[in-house]
Amino acid sequence: MSTKEFRSEHRKRVLKGATIITSITNSETTCTIRNQHAAGAELKVPVETRVPPEFLLYVPVDGIAYRCVMRWRKNDRIGVQFTGTETKPRLHYG
């Protein structure tokens, strides 16, 4: 038997720099997007990073901030669902 994952959308492998922006403290944490599709992405973050259940993910190369909900976390990997988009956040200076 196979242990393949069945997803509703194929994840496209990417390697994009991004920033997790939290609304509580307006703090920023850099991360890497490992794969992405229209509904979500997998992020690589430092293991010790505290990530809230909901946050903005600013992707400079796309010029978009994705509103995200964390769906899972395993060590330095986080799976997120996109719930909307915004323009470049005013608080982000990069």
C-alpha positions, 0 to 999 in steps of 0.5 A: 500500500502507498502512503501518498498524501492526497491534496485538493491542489498540487503544491508548486515547489518554490524558494521565496524569502518572506516575513511573518508579521504578527499583529500583537507586537508588530514583530517580524520574523524571516522565513522561507516559503518551500512550496505554495499553491493558491490556498496555502503554503509550507514555510520553513522557520527557525525551530525556536520561533513562536508563531501565532495561529493567525498572521500576515505573511509578506512576500516581497517578490510577489508584493503581497501580504497573505493573511494566514491561518496555521494548520500544522507545525512540525519542527521547523516547518509550518503549513498555512492556509491563505484566507486573503491578501493585502497590499504591502504592510505599512510597518514592513520596511523591506 
